[in-house]
């Protein structure tokens, strides 16, 4: 069990009700812990599929001087390195950014026409048998 989930469960024992986590916070954290290492991200870039999951935990994609590295820590898909212009669903990407759901990552300056799009889809094993 991760240190984060242990701390969250310990907060449940607080004598101060506002210091206790919400049921939604508990549900999300415990759900993630139960599915540790079971998610999969499929990235399609330049006609090639790249998978990030519990066995291949990192991928680096680039176009010119624009680069993004995405790592899977067993709980989330996190941007661990970025250089140049990288956007995710039209938001600037920085190190530590967490990717969620189906989305589009764009490499390249938004003011230029030479941008590269990468589709990203994260599996949801919590809804599968």
C-alpha positions as YAML, in Angstrom:
chain: A
units: angstrom
residues:
- id: 1
  name: UNK
  ca: [0.00, 0.00, 0.00]
- id: 2
  name: UNK
  ca: [1.34, 3.44, -0.90]
- id: 3
  name: UNK
  ca: [2.24, 6.06, 1.68]
- id: 4
  name: UNK
  ca: [-0.42, 8.33, 0.18]
- id: 5
  name: UNK
  ca: [-3.27, 5.89, 0.75]
- id: 6
  name: UNK
  ca: [-2.01, 5.13, 4.27]
- id: 7
  name: UNK
  ca: [-2.03, 8.84, 5.12]
- id: 8
  name: UNK
  ca: [-5.51, 9.22, 3.63]
- id: 9
  name: UNK
  ca: [-6.86, 6.32, 5.70]
- id: 10
  name: UNK
  ca: [-5.23, 7.73, 8.83]
- id: 11
  name: UNK
  ca: [-7.05, 11.03, 8.18]
- id: 12
  name: UNK
  ca: [-10.33, 9.07, 8.49]
- id: 13
  name: UNK
  ca: [-9.54, 8.65, 12.18]
- id: 14
  name: UNK
  ca: [-9.25, 12.38, 12.86]
- id: 15
  name: UNK
  ca: [-11.29, 13.74, 15.78]
- id: 16
  name: UNK
  ca: [-11.79, 16.91, 13.72]
- id: 17
  name: UNK
  ca: [-14.52, 16.17, 11.11]
- id: 18
  name: UNK
  ca: [-13.32, 18.80, 8.58]
- id: 19
  name: UNK
  ca: [-9.88, 17.13, 8.58]
- id: 20
  name: UNK
  ca: [-11.39, 13.82, 7.41]
- id: 21
  name: UNK
  ca: [-11.36, 13.04, 3.68]
- id: 22
  name: UNK
  ca: [-14.60, 13.11, 1.71]
- id: 23
  name: UNK
  ca: [-16.18, 9.86, 0.57]
- id: 24
  name: UNK
  ca: [-15.42, 10.86, -3.04]
- id: 25
  name: UNK
  ca: [-11.73, 11.37, -2.19]
- id: 26
  name: UNK
  ca: [-11.67, 7.94, -0.51]
- id: 27
  name: UNK
  ca: [-13.43, 6.26, -3.43]
- id: 28
  name: UNK
  ca: [-10.97, 7.66, -5.97]
- id: 29
  name: UNK
  ca: [-7.87, 6.87, -3.92]
- id: 30
  name: UNK
  ca: [-8.90, 3.32, -3.01]
- id: 31
  name: UNK
  ca: [-10.02, 2.63, -6.57]
- id: 32
  name: UNK
  ca: [-6.64, 3.72, -7.89]
- id: 33
  name: UNK
  ca: [-4.85, 1.58, -5.33]
- id: 34
  name: UNK
  ca: [-6.89, -1.52, -6.24]
- id: 35
  name: UNK
  ca: [-5.99, -1.01, -9.90]
- id: 36
  name: UNK
  ca: [-2.32, -0.21, -9.29]
- id: 37
  name: UNK
  ca: [-0.32, -1.00, -12.43]
- id: 38
  name: UNK
  ca: [-3.32, -2.18, -14.46]
- id: 39
  name: UNK
  ca: [-4.00, 0.86, -16.65]
- id: 40
  name: UNK
  ca: [-2.77, 1.17, -20.22]
- id: 41
  name: UNK
  ca: [-2.29, 4.23, -22.40]
- id: 42
  name: UNK
  ca: [-2.38, 3.90, -26.17]
- id: 43
  name: UNK
  ca: [-0.74, 6.76, -28.05]
- id: 44
  name: UNK
  ca: [-1.00, 6.95, -31.84]
- id: 45
  name: UNK
  ca: [1.64, 9.12, -33.45]
- id: 46
  name: UNK
  ca: [2.68, 9.29, -37.12]
- id: 47
  name: UNK
  ca: [0.80, 6.06, -37.88]
- id: 48
  name: UNK
  ca: [2.56, 4.14, -35.10]
- id: 49
  name: UNK
  ca: [1.01, 2.91, -31.85]
- id: 50
  name: UNK
  ca: [2.93, 3.33, -28.59]
- id: 51
  name: UNK
  ca: [1.77, 1.68, -25.36]
- id: 52
  name: UNK
  ca: [2.60, 2.79, -21.84]
- id: 53
  name: UNK
  ca: [1.58, 0.40, -19.05]
- id: 54
  name: UNK
  ca: [2.88, -1.65, -16.14]
- id: 55
  name: UNK
  ca: [5.53, -3.34, -18.29]
- id: 56
  name: UNK
  ca: [6.58, -0.43, -20.54]
- id: 57
  name: UNK
  ca: [6.39, 2.48, -18.14]
- id: 58
  name: UNK
  ca: [7.62, 5.35, -20.32]
- id: 59
  name: UNK
  ca: [7.48, 6.77, -23.83]
- id: 60
  name: UNK
  ca: [9.25, 9.77, -25.36]
- id: 61
  name: UNK
  ca: [7.66, 11.40, -28.39]
- id: 62
  name: UNK
  ca: [9.08, 14.28, -30.35]
- id: 63
  name: UNK
  ca: [8.64, 16.38, -33.44]
- id: 64
  name: UNK
  ca: [11.53, 18.69, -34.21]
- id: 65
  name: UNK
  ca: [12.56, 20.40, -30.97]
- id: 66
  name: UNK
  ca: [9.19, 19.71, -29.29]
- id: 67
  name: UNK
  ca: [9.34, 16.68, -26.98]
- id: 68
  name: UNK
  ca: [7.19, 15.06, -24.31]
- id: 69
  name: UNK
  ca: [8.00, 12.11, -22.07]
- id: 70
  name: UNK
  ca: [5.08, 10.33, -20.41]
- id: 71
  name: UNK
  ca: [5.63, 7.91, -17.53]
- id: 72
  name: UNK
  ca: [3.27, 5.53, -15.74]
- id: 73
  name: UNK
  ca: [3.78, 5.35, -11.99]
- id: 74
  name: UNK
  ca: [1.18, 2.61, -11.47]
- id: 75
  name: UNK
  ca: [-1.50, 5.13, -10.57]
- id: 76
  name: UNK
  ca: [-1.31, 7.93, -13.17]
- id: 77
  name: UNK
  ca: [0.21, 8.83, -16.52]
- id: 78
  name: UNK
  ca: [2.47, 11.77, -15.75]
- id: 79
  name: UNK
  ca: [4.51, 14.10, -17.95]
- id: 80
  name: UNK
  ca: [8.08, 13.68, -16.68]
- id: 81
  name: UNK
  ca: [9.90, 15.75, -19.29]
- id: 82
  name: UNK
  ca: [8.81, 18.41, -21.75]
- id: 83
  name: UNK
  ca: [10.63, 20.75, -24.10]
- id: 84
  name: UNK
  ca: [9.37, 23.19, -26.67]
- id: 85
  name: UNK
  ca: [5.66, 23.62, -27.33]
- id: 86
  name: UNK
  ca: [3.52, 20.80, -25.94]
- id: 87
  name: UNK
  ca: [-0.21, 21.09, -25.31]
- id: 88
  name: UNK
  ca: [-2.81, 18.63, -24.04]
- id: 89
  name: UNK
  ca: [-6.45, 19.31, -24.86]
- id: 90
  name: UNK
  ca: [-5.41, 22.91, -25.56]
- id: 91
  name: UNK
  ca: [-3.63, 23.38, -22.19]
- id: 92
  name: UNK
  ca: [0.10, 24.00, -21.86]
- id: 93
  name: UNK
  ca: [1.87, 20.89, -20.55]
- id: 94
  name: UNK
  ca: [4.46, 21.11, -17.76]
- id: 95
  name: UNK
  ca: [6.41, 18.48, -15.85]
- id: 96
  name: UNK
  ca: [4.06, 16.83, -13.35]
- id: 97
  name: UNK
  ca: [0.99, 17.25, -15.57]
- id: 98
  name: UNK
  ca: [-1.34, 14.23, -15.24]
- id: 99
  name: UNK
  ca: [-3.03, 12.93, -18.38]
- id: 100
  name: UNK
  ca: [-6.57, 11.60, -18.04]
- id: 101
  name: UNK
  ca: [-9.06, 9.94, -20.38]
- id: 102
  name: UNK
  ca: [-9.06, 10.19, -24.15]
- id: 103
  name: UNK
  ca: [-7.28, 13.22, -25.45]
- id: 104
  name: UNK
  ca: [-5.03, 14.89, -28.00]
- id: 105
  name: UNK
  ca: [-1.45, 15.96, -27.38]
- id: 106
  name: UNK
  ca: [-0.08, 18.55, -29.80]
- id: 107
  name: UNK
  ca: [3.62, 19.14, -30.40]
- id: 108
  name: UNK
  ca: [4.56, 22.42, -32.06]
- id: 109
  name: UNK
  ca: [4.06, 26.15, -31.81]
- id: 110
  name: UNK
  ca: [0.32, 27.00, -31.83]
- id: 111
  name: UNK
  ca: [0.99, 29.89, -34.22]
- id: 112
  name: UNK
  ca: [2.60, 27.65, -36.86]
- id: 113
  name: UNK
  ca: [1.11, 25.15, -39.26]
- id: 114
  name: UNK
  ca: [3.76, 22.50, -38.58]
- id: 115
  name: UNK
  ca: [2.09, 20.98, -35.54]
- id: 116
  name: UNK
  ca: [1.92, 17.26, -34.83]
- id: 117
  name: UNK
  ca: [-1.09, 15.66, -33.15]
- id: 118
  name: UNK
  ca: [-0.90, 12.54, -31.00]
- id: 119
  name: UNK
  ca: [-4.08, 10.77, -29.91]
- id: 120
  name: UNK
  ca: [-4.03, 9.31, -26.42]
- id: 121
  name: UNK
  ca: [-6.48, 6.88, -24.88]
- id: 122
  name: UNK
  ca: [-6.28, 5.53, -21.33]
- id: 123
  name: UNK
  ca: [-7.93, 2.20, -20.55]
- id: 124
  name: UNK
  ca: [-10.48, 1.88, -17.78]
- id: 125
  name: UNK
  ca: [-9.98, -1.57, -16.23]
- id: 126
  name: UNK
  ca: [-12.34, -0.61, -13.41]
- id: 127
  name: UNK
  ca: [-15.29, -1.04, -15.81]
- id: 128
  name: UNK
  ca: [-14.09, -4.26, -17.43]
- id: 129
  name: UNK
  ca: [-14.66, -7.86, -16.35]
...
